Amino acid sequence: MISVIIINHDGEAHLGRCLESVDRSGAEVLLVDNASRDDSLSLVRGRFPEVKIFPQEENLGFAAANNLAATKASGEALLLLNADAWLEEGAIDLLAEKLDTCPDVGLVAPRLRYPDGRRQFSWSPARGVVGEVLQKARNRFETQAWVHSSIARRLTYIVGPAWFTAACVLVRAEAYRAVSGFDESFFMYFEDVDLCLRLAASGWSLAQEPRAVAYHAGGVVGRNDVDDLYRPSQLRYYRLHRPQWESRLVERRLRRRFGDAAVDRWLAAGRG
């Protein structure tokens, strides 16, 4: 059995399509609503009464909300699916088949596309100073086929193994719980990088099933909010997983760009 976990915060615009794509799969569906102010919950209750809803009075963040749902889920695999993402018909079965036939795989990701069909990154080089430079270089070619190829992925392995975005991934419940799920000190961003690292360190393989396709709208966080969400997680990730010189380099670069007050605030927010 598969449990689909969806974290929602003001996601009414895409949530209906997201739920429609999993409604026909027969999977258990759990939705944690992070204090939405729109009509998301009315939409779910009216159109998808079988969905198990866990409304929150405050925004727990992406990591903590997923962990909450995972404690309630009964499936042997957990499909972590963004509220602004949806799957092609048959994609869940293809992802599940990968876990069934590859017992060493703890996490499998589909190919991602934008709503208009353009290619979207589902994997990225190992996150670090060099990896972030490589990713920025990749960004302008995101819609081109060659940058998604197995050859391109092998080239990125010079900086370490790739990781998969949690916009849509199927995770073996055993593996997820063995590493205690997401690190809740990441409110949003980098929690998926951290999870992939810890799964791999625990001996699980990460894979992609190219026959499975999901669509992801993305860009739902307002631009004014991005730095205050992204930077605390970035700084915490570097302190946890990267050499000290990289952590110091990133902090110095951010201080030059944003000033000491902003970086001190982000460092305080990112402590866990």
SVG drawing of the C-alpha trace seen along z (x, -y; Angstrom):
<svg xmlns="http://www.w3.org/2000/svg" viewBox="-19 -45 57 52">
<polyline fill="none" stroke="black" stroke-width="0.4" points="0.0,0.0 1.1,-3.5 0.4,-6.6 0.4,-9.9 1.5,-12.8 0.6,-16.3 1.6,-19.5 -0.6,-22.5 -0.3,-26.1 -2.6,-28.4 -2.3,-26.0 -5.9,-26.1 -4.9,-27.1 -3.2,-23.7 -4.5,-21.4 -7.5,-20.1 -5.4,-18.9 -2.9,-17.4 -5.6,-15.4 -7.3,-14.3 -4.0,-12.8 -3.8,-10.5 -7.5,-10.0 -7.7,-7.2 -4.6,-5.3 -6.4,-3.8 -3.7,-5.1 -4.3,-6.4 -4.1,-10.2 -3.1,-12.4 -3.0,-16.2 -1.5,-18.4 -2.8,-21.9 -0.3,-24.4 -2.7,-27.1 -4.0,-28.0 -5.9,-31.3 -7.5,-30.4 -10.4,-27.9 -8.1,-24.9 -9.8,-22.9 -13.3,-23.6 -12.1,-22.4 -10.8,-19.1 -13.8,-18.4 -16.2,-19.1 -14.5,-17.2 -12.2,-14.7 -14.0,-13.5 -11.8,-10.4 -8.7,-12.5 -7.5,-12.4 -7.0,-16.1 -4.7,-17.3 -5.4,-21.0 -2.8,-23.1 -3.3,-26.3 0.2,-27.5 2.6,-26.7 4.8,-23.9 7.1,-24.1 7.5,-21.5 9.8,-19.1 7.7,-18.9 4.4,-18.6 5.7,-15.6 6.9,-13.9 3.6,-14.5 1.8,-12.8 4.3,-10.0 3.4,-9.0 -0.3,-8.7 0.4,-6.9 -0.1,-3.1 1.5,-2.6 4.7,-0.6 5.9,-3.5 5.3,-7.2 4.7,-9.4 5.8,-12.9 3.9,-15.2 3.9,-19.0 0.4,-20.6 1.4,-22.3 2.4,-19.0 0.5,-16.2 1.3,-12.9 0.6,-11.4 -1.7,-8.3 0.3,-5.2 3.3,-7.1 2.6,-5.9 2.6,-2.3 5.9,-2.8 7.5,-4.3 6.2,-1.5 7.5,1.1 11.0,-0.4 10.9,0.1 9.4,3.6 12.1,4.8 15.1,3.0 15.2,3.7 18.2,1.5 16.4,-1.6 15.0,-3.7 13.9,-6.7 12.8,-6.9 11.9,-10.1 10.0,-10.6 10.9,-12.9 9.6,-16.4 8.0,-18.8 6.5,-22.3 2.7,-22.5 3.4,-23.5 5.5,-20.3 9.0,-21.8 11.6,-19.8 12.3,-20.6 15.1,-19.5 14.2,-16.6 17.9,-16.0 20.8,-18.3 24.5,-17.9 25.7,-17.3 25.0,-20.6 28.2,-22.5 30.2,-25.4 31.1,-23.7 27.8,-21.9 25.9,-25.2 28.1,-26.7 27.3,-23.7 23.6,-24.1 23.6,-27.7 25.4,-26.8 22.7,-24.2 19.8,-26.5 19.8,-28.3 19.7,-25.0 16.9,-23.4 14.5,-22.8 17.1,-21.1 17.3,-17.4 21.1,-17.0 21.3,-18.5 19.0,-15.8 20.9,-12.9 22.8,-10.2 26.0,-11.6 25.3,-14.9 24.6,-13.2 27.8,-11.2 29.7,-14.4 28.2,-16.0 29.4,-13.1 32.8,-14.7 31.4,-16.8 29.5,-13.9 26.2,-12.0 23.2,-13.8 20.0,-14.4 16.4,-14.5 13.9,-17.3 11.0,-16.4 8.4,-18.0 7.6,-14.4 9.4,-11.3 8.3,-7.8 10.2,-6.8 10.2,-3.4 8.5,-3.9 11.1,-1.7 13.9,-3.9 12.2,-7.1 11.5,-6.1 15.0,-4.6 16.5,-8.0 13.8,-9.7 12.3,-11.4 13.1,-15.0 15.3,-17.1 12.7,-19.5 15.3,-22.2 14.9,-22.9 11.7,-24.9 11.7,-24.9 14.5,-24.3 17.5,-21.9 15.4,-19.4 15.3,-17.1 19.1,-17.5 19.7,-16.5 17.3,-13.6 18.9,-12.2 22.3,-12.4 21.2,-10.6 19.4,-7.9 22.5,-7.3 24.7,-7.3 22.4,-4.6 23.0,-2.4 20.0,-3.1 20.3,-3.8 18.5,-6.7 17.1,-6.3 15.0,-7.8 12.2,-6.1 12.3,-7.9 9.0,-6.3 7.1,-8.1 6.3,-11.7 5.1,-14.4 4.3,-18.0 5.3,-20.7 4.2,-24.4 6.8,-25.7 7.3,-29.3 4.5,-29.4 6.6,-31.3 6.5,-35.0 9.8,-36.6 9.9,-38.7 9.8,-35.6 12.5,-33.5 15.6,-34.7 14.1,-34.5 13.1,-30.9 16.1,-29.8 19.1,-31.4 18.6,-30.0 18.3,-26.5 21.3,-27.1 23.5,-28.2 22.4,-25.3 23.0,-22.8 26.5,-24.0 27.3,-23.8 25.9,-20.3 27.3,-18.7 30.1,-20.7 33.7,-21.4 34.2,-24.4 35.9,-26.5 32.8,-26.2 30.5,-27.2 32.6,-30.2 32.9,-31.1 29.1,-31.0 28.5,-33.1 31.1,-35.8 29.5,-36.0 26.0,-36.4 27.3,-39.1 28.7,-41.1 25.5,-40.7 22.9,-41.2 24.6,-42.7 25.5,-41.5 22.0,-42.0 20.3,-39.8 22.8,-37.0 22.8,-37.1 19.0,-36.8 19.3,-33.8 21.9,-32.1 19.7,-32.4 16.7,-31.1 18.6,-28.1 19.9,-26.8 18.4,-23.5"/>
</svg>
